[in-house]
Amino acid sequence: MAEAFRPDGRLNIPTQAAADYIAKEGQLMPYEPTMREKTEQVITDFLTNTMGMNKFTARDTAEGITGSTSSDARNPGGIGLMDFTPANFIFGGQEFGREIDKAQKPTDYIAPAIGLGMTALEAFPLTKVITKPAAKFLTNLGRKVSQ
């Protein structure tokens, strides 16, 4: 591997060219699964190892429980049972944060915002009970912060 500087202290041009290329084109980074994907994997492992289900059926079942953001989801829209629980706020919030981090221009914020809105709508039936206290808390917090 080439050193960044030559023994005489001058910049090693091929190394600088490589650095410029990486800065322009990006680099490969290890993928960190989302909480939804980690939960799906835990359920898949449980169904496979404990219940004796084959790996493909276990994955389909786990995806039906957790939902999916993948385009190859087997169920329409990738909706799972957990999408109708407060867990969906956690999953959706993390997925929203990842999409916002990738946004580069103002229009890149539209799809994640719509996705977050859909997350809220999906979770609404079971979270309706906690919405009012949370709204009151946030309103009171907003008042205290603005004082």
N, C-alpha and C positions, 0 to 999 in steps of 0.2 A: 504494500500500500504506500502510495506516495506521501511524503511529508508535505505539510502546508508551506514550509519555508525551506529554502535551500541552505546549505551550510554557510554561505556568505550572507545570509539574512534576507535575500531577495525572495519575493513571492513566487511560489511554484505555480506557474500558469495553468497546467492541466488540473491541478487541485482546485484552483479558483474557478475554472470553467465548470468543474463538477459541482462545486458549491452553488454557482449561479444557476445551473440546470436544476438542481434539487430545489432551490428557492423558487424557481419559476414553475416547475412541474409538480412539486410536492414530493412526498415520500410515503412509503408504506409504513403504517403503524399497526400494532396489534389491535384486533377488534375486541372491544369490551362489550359483552352481551348486556342487553337491557334487563331491567328487573322482570319484565314480562317474559323474556326469553329464559332467564335463569329459573323462574317459577315453572315455566313449561318443561324445562329439563328435569327439575326435581320431580314433577308429577310423572313424566315419562319414565324416569329411573324407578320410581316407586311401583308404577304399574308393571314394568318389565321384571324387576327383581323380586318384588313381593307378591304380585298377583299372577305372575307367570304369563302375562300378555306378550305377544310378539312386538318387536320394537316399532313397527310401522303403525299397528293399531294403537299402541300406547301413545305414540306421538300425535296421531289424529285425535285421540280422546283428550290428551293434554291440551292440544290447540283448541278444542271445543270448549274447554274449561277456561283457559286464559285469554283466548282470542289471539289475533295475530295482526301484525302490521305488514307482513310479507305479501308480495303480489301473487305468490303461488299458494295462498291459503285455500284450503279445500272447502271452506264454508263461505257463503256470500258475505262480502264486506269484512271478513275476518273477525266477526263478532263472536265472543265467547261468553260463558256464564258470568265470569268475573267482571265483564264490562258493565254489568248492571249492579255492581256493588261499589262501595267506597274505594276498593282496591284499584278501580279504574282511574281514579284521580291520581293515584301514585304512579301507575304505569303511564297514563297520558301526560302527566306533568313532566316526567323524565323524557319521554319521547318528544314533547314540545320543546324542552330545553335543548335537546340535541339538534333539532331542526333549526332553532334560532341561532345556535352556534355556527351552523353552516351557512346561514343567510349572508349574502354579499351585497344585495341591492334591495331597495324598499319593497319590491314586489315579491321577494323571497319570503317575506313575513306573512303573506296572505294564507298560503296553504297550512302552515302550522297553526295559525290562529283559528282557521276553520276546523282543523282537527281537534284543537283544544275545546272548541265549542261543542263539537260532536261528542267528545268525551264526557263533557258535562251533561249533555242530553241523555246519553246512554246510561249514565250512573244515576240520573235523577230519581227514578222510582224508589230506590232504597236510601238515597241520600237526602230526600226531601225533608226528612225528620231533623237532620243536622244543619240544614241550610239556614233556617231562621236564627238559631243561636250564633252560628258562624258569622252571619251578616251583621248581627248586632255587635258582636265582638269587634269585627273589622271597622264598623262605623265608629264605635267608641275609641278604638285605637287611632283612627284617622283624626278624630277630634283632638285627642291628647297630643298627637304629633304636631298638628298644625298650630297649637297654642304656643 
